Amino acid sequence: MTDGSTVGDDRVVVGLDVGGTGMKCALVRPDGAVVHAERHPTDAGRGPAAVVDTILDVAEGLAGKARADGLLPVACGIAVPGVVDEAAGVAVWSANVGFRDVPLRDLAVARLGLPTALGHDVRVGGLAEARLGAGRGTGHVLFVAIGTGIAGAHVVGGSAAAGAHGAAGEIGHILVRPDGPRCGCGRAGCLEAVASAAAIGRRYAELGPAATGLTAGVTAADVATRAAGGEELAGRVWREAVEALADGLATGQALFDVETIVIGGGLARAGAQLLDPLRVALRERMTFHREPRLVAAALGDEAGCLGAALLALDSLEK
């Protein structure tokens, strides 16, 4: 940082990770230690203007909490889903929250009087995992979050690439199955349409509701549990997803040549049931490329607000 050296450990950053359902928020020291954490509902159904008001109210409250506790808030970091123009500080588009060209960074600066950085939720999660979590100590990391969708972050030397238009890391939209199911983006066969947690549950329900007794509401966790129990259909659906993921990760490795791939998101909770066969399948796809180390994320759902705080700290140094 360029200033604040006299206050030492009293410095904290306000970090917020905004999702469609809830916000994970924290006061974070420069070394990544969380000194206070909160959770708040986003309630995106109220509309984007109301969500912005909530974000600003929560951030202001956290800054006030820091000062009341004798700490010095030096910056604010906010992570949001969708397409983010980090350089301009604008939430360009988000289906989950309803944002369209929201100048969130400037709004936060005006409300808080603090330097503010705005980042993409998966990219800042990758930043945190690369610097504080499972990718710590390696210079080239690919973070892949697998949940309702699939997205990634390529982190080199502790910085996550945003791309020319703020849309870097969309590994979920690599084409892996040309004749596969249609993706939400409109194209058939994207990785996200085959191997996301939502896709796994959907595929299982489509193939065998009569035999399984499960129709609507089946989850990837249900499929994983049934596959572990030896059910043939669940095992087939799980293997299909693992093979597709391996294809997507092999493409990612061909493009980025990373040392470590960190798997996060809800599907990572399957642990060895996912990672063990995924390592084998990925190894089979390696030719002249080095096989990356494949590990589970370490920071859980704190990664987003930690990464937002790191992004804000980085912005102070520029």
N, C-alpha and C positions, 0 to 999 in steps of 0.2 A: 504494500500500500504506500501511497505517497504521503500520508500524514497519519496522525493518531498514535505515533510511536510511544508517546509518553503515558498513554493510558493502559498499555499492555493488555492483560487479560480482562479488563473491563469492557473491551470492545465486543459487540455482538452484531450479527446481521439478522434482519427479519426475513425469514424464508417462507414462502407459500407455494404449495403445489395444488393447483386448482383442477378438480375433475368435474365430470358432469353430475355426480352425486354428492361428493364431499370435498372439503379442503383440508389438507394436512399442513399444519403451520408450526413453526418453531423459531426460537431464538438460538442462533448458532454462533459459537466462538470461531475465530479465524482458524483454529486447528481442527474444526469439524465437530467439536463436542457440542451436544445439544444441552442447553441449560433450562429450557422450558419448551413444552410442546402442547399444542391444542388441536382439536378437530372441530370443524364447523360444517353444517350442511350447505351445499351450493344452491340446491333447489333451483336448477336451471329452468324449470317450467315457468318461473316468474318473469322470464325474459332477460336479455343480455344487460339492459340498463340496471336492473335490480341486482344482477350478479356482480356487476362492476362496483356498485355501491357496497355490497357485502365484502368484496375483496378489500376495498379501501378502508372500510370500517374495521375489519379484522387486523389489517396491517397497522393501522393507527393505534389500535388497542394493544398490539404486541409491542410497538415502540414505546407506548406509555408504560406498559408493564416493565420493560427493560429499565427505563429511567427510574421508576418507583423502587426497583430493586438495586439501584446504584450502579447500573450498567449503562454503557454508552452505545446506543444504536448508531452505526456508521453507514449503513446501506440497507437496501431492500432488494430481494430477489423474488421474482414471481414466475412460476412455470405454469403454462396453460397447454391444452391439447390443440391439435389442428396445425394449420400453417402459420408460422410465426416469422415476422421480419425482425430479427434480433437487432440489427443495426439501427433500424428506425424505431424500435420499441413498440411495434404494432402487432396486435393479434389479428391477423389477416382474415382467417376463417376457422371456425370450429363448429362442427355439427353437434358435438356434445353439449356445448355451452351456449351456442347461438351467436358467437362473436362474428362480426363482419367489420373489418378495418377499425378496430378499437385501439386508440392511442394509449394503451394501458400504462406504459412507462411514464409518459408525461403526466397523466392523471395522478399517478402515484407520487411523482416528484412534487406536484402542486399540493397534494394533500399532506404528505409526510415531511416535506422539506429535506428528504434524504436522496442521495444518488440511488438510482433504481435500475436494475437490469431485468429484461423480460426474456424468457427462454421457452423452448419447446419441452414439454414434460418428459418425453423419452430421452431427448438429448441431455437434459440436465441429470436425469437418472443415470445415464451412461457415464456422465462426467463424475458423479459421485462414486459409482462403482469402480471406475478406473483409478480414481485418486485416493479413495478411502475404503473401498470394499474389496470385492473378489478379484479385481484387476490390478490392485495396488502393486507397484513395483515393476509393472510392464509398460513399455512405452507405446505399444500399439494394441488397442482393445476394440473389439466389436461387441457392443451390448445389444442384445435382442430381447425385447419384451413381448411375451406371448400371453395374451389374454383374450378379450373379446375380439381384438384385432392383433396384428403383428407389426411392430415397428422397430427400428434399430438406431444405433448411434455409433459412429466411427470416431474414436477418441485417439488422437496422436499427441504425445507429449503433454497430456493433461488438458487438451482443448478438443472440443467436439465440433466437427465440421457442420455448418448449417446449409451449405450449398448456395448457389447463385440466387435462388428464389425462396430460400427458407424451407425447402422441402426435402433436404437430404435425409437419407436413412430409411426411406420407405421400402425396406426389404420385404415387407409383406406383399408388395405388388410386383415382385419377381414372378415371371410366368414359369410355373413348374408342371402344370398339367393342362396342355392346350385344349383337351376335351373335357376339362373338369367343370365344377359348378361355377356359376356366375358370381363374381365378386361384387361387393358394394360399390366399387369404382366403375362398374359397368362392363369390365372385361371378364372373360371366362378363364378359369385356371390359375388365378393368382395364388401364391403361397397362403395368404390370409384366408382365402376361400376354402382351402383344403386342410390346413393344419392349425388354425387358431383354436382356442378353447371353444368358441361358439361353433366353429365348423365341425369339430369333433362330435359335440353333442348333437348337432343337426344331422350329421351323417348317420350316426347310430340310430336315431329316431326314424330316419327315412328307411333304413334297411330292414329293421326288424321289430316294429311295434307289437305285432301280434305274438311273436315268440318271446319277447322280453317283458311285456307288460308295461313298458315305458313308452309314452308318446310325447306329449308336449312337456317342456321343462327339463328334459334330460340334460345333464351337464357333463363336461369333460371329466370331472371328478367321479361321476357315476360310472363312466366308461372305464376309467383307470381302475376303479375298484373291482369292476366285473372282470376286466382283463386279468388283473392280478389273481382273481379267484378261478381263472381257467376257462371263463366263458369264451367260446369260439368267436362269436360275432364281435364282441368287445375287443378281443385280441386282434382281429382282422382290422377293425377301424383304427385301433391304436398303432398298429404297424404301418398302415397307410399314412398316418399323420407323421410318424417318425421318418419314414422314407422321404416324404415331401419336405420335411424340415431339413433333412440331410442334404437334399438337392439345393435348397435355398441357401444353406450355410456354406456349401461347397462353392456356390456362385459368389457369395460374399467373400470367401477366402481368396478366390481367384482375383477378385477386384482389389481387395485391401491388404492381403498378406499380413494378417495380424498375428500377434503372439498368443493372445487369449480371446476366446469367445465366452462372454458371460451371458447366461440365460436367466432372464427374470420374468416377471409377470405371474399371473395365477397358475399357469401350466407348470411352472418351475417347482411348485409345491409337490409335484409327483416325485421329485427327487431322483433316486437311482432308477426308478421304473422308466423315467424319460431319458435321463442322461446316459445310462449304460448302453442301451441299444442305439442311441443317437451317436455316441462316440464311435461305435463299431461301424455304423452306416456312413458316417462322415469319413472315417479312415479308408473305407472301401472306395470312396470317390476321389481320394487324393492321388494325383499322378506325380508331377514334378513339384507341386506346391508343398510347403512344409505343413504338417498337421498341426493345427493350433491346439492349445490347451483348452478344454471345454469344461466350464465350471458353472455352478449355480450362483446366482446373485447372493450377496451377503447382507445387504442393508435393508431388505424387505421394503415395506411401503414408506420408509423414511427417506429413501433415495431421492425422491423428487424435491422435497424441501431442502435437503442437504445440498443437492446439486444447484438449486436456485440460489442458495446462499453462496456457494462457491463461485457461481457466475457473477454475482454482485461484487464479491471481493476482487475477482479478476478485473472487473470494469473499473475499479478504483485505481488499478495500476496502469491503466492505459492513458 
